[in-house]
């Protein structure tokens, strides 16, 4: 893993209380990896705090693009600079950099193009709210029905991509709540997906962008998007 050229992309929106700790954790466990923080037009000191860390590249988006636009910025950067692998680690501190080695080992052993870090696969971890778990189960059933894939944590943003995945997602990454839809796009283009159980933890500061009130809207929107992606595949 030390010989590979790896970019860690940290999409961040209003994470001033988390971002430096996330960067320090990455530095401690993945010293050979480069770090790119994509500040999605935060209203707090996320960018200022991230720039306190020496050697970290920070991109400040001029408008709030959402998680899809922020992560796609990372894909474009990784593609332009010739990285072998890109890992998404969210700026809220839930993803543990120490678990990246599991993603890498799974990618190599399974010869796949993208690996998802799952909270629900052979490991005990922080498992989010019951409402979100129910939504993840719905996505699991949809993936089984449409693409015959067993994806236990379709909303997990803790993912590693190789060059094939980077090139595809730099061009086609979905805009809004993209994680489930990206699975369909990867399968549509014949790329291989694997999962591995990882430990995650609850965020210490800030709140999730998907609240109890927004959850039904989120579910409806993503399900419609998944089916449209699947239909386009058939066309």
Buried (B, 14 or more C-beta within 10 A) or exposed (E): EEEEBBBBBBBBBBBBBBBBBBBEBBBEBBEEBBBBBBBBBBEBBBBEBBBEBEEBBBBBBEEEBBBBBBBBBBBBBBBEEEBBBBBBBBBBBBBBBBBBEBBBEBBEEBEBBBBBBBBBBEBEBEBBEEBBBEBBEBBBEBBEEBBEBEBBBBBBBBBBBBBBBBBBBBEBBBEBBBBBBBBBBBBBBEBBBBBBBBBBEEBEEBEBEBEEEEBEEBBEBBBEBBEEBBEEBEE
